[in-house]
Amino acid sequence: MLRLENKSRRDFSGRVTTLLVHDTQSLFFLLTLIHNLWSAPVTAVLVGVMMGYFIGAVPAICSMLVLVCAVGTMIKVNDSIKILETKVKSTADKRVTTIQETLAGIGVVKMYNWEKSLGENINTIRNTELRYIFQLAVCRALLFVSFLLTPILMSIVAFERCIYFPPHFALI
């Protein structure tokens, strides 16, 4: 039977717990991403062609430029999200490890009356983690808003361009 020594258990237990939680979330998001990798470009091309046919080339091109700019912005925000997720994971790992070490040595902590200082240390780590989680939530909200606003902005630009460059035929 394989057994871990106490030193090994102490060094990696917080990291393993954190990785298990975040890896299951990453697997769920990967499945959604795989679907979007093939469907998003196909949808964008089809929408661009149909817009060019029904409302003209200039409004369609201007509207597609809005989409390209929005995708660029979403990529930058997603990079920020990745950086913040890494910071949250490392801070959570540090917090979990500190708590587990404290619980493992609770007899020594009580004997030397270190509860207050260890509690302050854990609270400091937790406050740092919460700050990163808040920043992550703001970035995710910006990403969500950009997902919602992109079609609206595309429509506004397309209709505004239709005023100056009317389509070659009337739909009615």
C-alpha positions in Angstrom: 0.0 0.0 0.0 1.2 3.5 -0.8 1.4 6.0 2.0 2.4 9.6 2.2 4.7 10.9 4.8 3.4 13.7 7.0 5.8 16.2 5.4 4.6 15.3 1.9 1.0 15.6 3.0 1.6 19.0 4.5 3.4 20.4 1.5 0.9 19.3 -1.2 -2.5 18.9 0.4 -3.7 22.5 -0.1 -2.5 22.5 -3.7 -4.2 19.2 -4.5 -7.5 20.4 -3.1 -7.3 23.7 -5.1 -6.4 21.9 -8.3 -9.2 19.5 -8.0 -11.8 22.2 -7.7 -10.5 24.4 -10.5 -9.7 21.5 -12.9 -13.4 20.4 -12.8 -14.5 23.9 -13.7 -11.9 24.1 -16.5 -13.2 20.9 -18.0 -16.7 22.2 -18.0 -15.7 25.4 -19.8 -13.5 23.4 -22.3 -16.6 21.5 -23.6 -18.4 24.8 -24.3 -15.3 26.3 -25.9 -14.9 23.3 -28.3 -18.4 23.9 -29.6 -17.7 27.6 -30.1 -14.4 27.0 -31.9 -16.1 25.7 -34.9 -19.6 27.4 -34.7 -18.5 31.0 -34.1 -16.5 31.5 -37.3 -19.1 29.7 -39.4 -21.8 31.9 -37.9 -19.8 35.1 -38.4 -19.2 34.3 -42.1 -22.8 33.4 -42.7 -24.1 36.6 -41.0 -21.6 38.7 -43.0 -22.6 37.3 -46.3 -26.3 37.6 -45.5 -25.9 41.2 -44.3 -23.9 42.0 -47.5 -26.7 40.6 -49.6 -29.6 42.2 -47.8 -28.3 45.6 -46.7 -25.3 46.1 -48.9 -21.5 45.7 -48.7 -20.6 48.9 -46.9 -23.0 48.5 -43.9 -22.0 44.8 -43.7 -18.3 45.5 -43.7 -18.7 48.3 -41.1 -20.8 46.0 -38.9 -18.2 43.2 -39.2 -15.5 45.6 -38.2 -17.4 46.2 -35.0 -17.4 42.4 -34.4 -13.6 42.2 -35.0 -13.0 45.0 -32.6 -15.2 43.4 -30.0 -13.5 40.1 -30.4 -10.1 41.8 -29.9 -11.4 43.4 -26.7 -12.8 40.1 -25.5 -9.4 38.4 -26.0 -7.6 41.1 -24.0 -10.2 40.8 -21.1 -9.9 37.0 -21.3 -6.1 37.3 -20.9 -6.7 39.4 -17.8 -9.1 36.8 -16.5 -6.5 34.0 -16.9 -3.9 36.1 -15.0 -6.4 36.8 -12.1 -7.5 33.1 -12.0 -3.8 32.1 -11.5 -3.5 34.6 -8.7 -6.7 33.4 -7.1 -5.5 29.7 -7.3 -2.1 30.4 -5.8 -3.6 32.6 -3.0 -6.3 29.9 -2.2 -3.6 27.3 -2.2 -1.6 29.3 0.3 -4.6 29.9 2.5 -5.7 26.2 2.5 -2.1 25.1 3.3 -1.8 27.6 6.1 -5.2 26.5 7.6 -4.2 22.8 7.3 -0.8 23.4 8.9 -2.6 25.3 11.7 -5.0 22.5 12.3 -2.3 19.9 12.2 -0.4 21.7 14.9 -3.3 22.9 16.9 -1.8 21.6 20.2 1.4 23.7 19.7 -0.8 26.7 18.7 -2.8 26.5 21.8 0.2 25.9 24.0 2.0 29.0 22.8 -1.2 31.1 22.4 -0.7 31.8 18.7 -4.3 31.8 17.7 -4.5 35.6 17.2 -1.4 35.9 15.1 -2.3 32.9 12.9 -5.9 34.1 12.6 -4.6 37.5 11.4 -2.3 35.7 8.9 -5.1 33.7 7.5 -7.4 36.7 7.3 -4.7 38.7 5.5 -4.4 35.9 2.9 -8.2 35.6 2.6 -8.5 39.4 2.1 -6.0 39.2 -0.7 -7.8 36.3 -2.2 -11.1 38.2 -2.0 -9.6 41.2 -3.7 -8.5 39.0 -6.6 -11.9 37.3 -6.7 -13.5 40.8 -6.9 -11.2 41.8 -9.8 -12.0 38.6 -11.5 -15.8 39.2 -11.1 -15.4 42.7 -12.6 -13.5 41.3 -15.6 -16.1 38.5 -16.2 -18.8 41.1 -16.0 -17.1 43.2 -18.6 -16.8 40.2 -20.8 -20.4 39.4 -20.3 -21.5 43.0 -21.1 -19.3 42.9 -24.3 -21.1 39.7 -25.3 -24.4 41.4 -24.9 -23.5 44.8 -26.5 -21.7 43.5 -29.6 -24.8 42.5 -31.5 -26.6 45.7 -30.5 -23.6 47.8 -31.7 -23.4 45.8 -34.9 -27.0 46.5 -35.6 -26.7 50.2 -34.8 -23.7 50.6 -37.1 -25.3 48.6 -39.9 -28.5 50.6 -39.8 -26.6 53.9 -39.5 -24.6 53.0 -42.6 -27.7 51.9 -44.4 -28.9 55.6 -44.2 -25.8 56.8 -46.1 -25.4 53.7 -48.3 -28.9 52.3 -49.1 -29.2 48.7 -50.3 -29.4 48.1 -54.0 -33.0 46.9 -53.7 -36.0 47.4 -51.4 -37.2 44.6 -49.2 -40.8 45.7 -49.2 
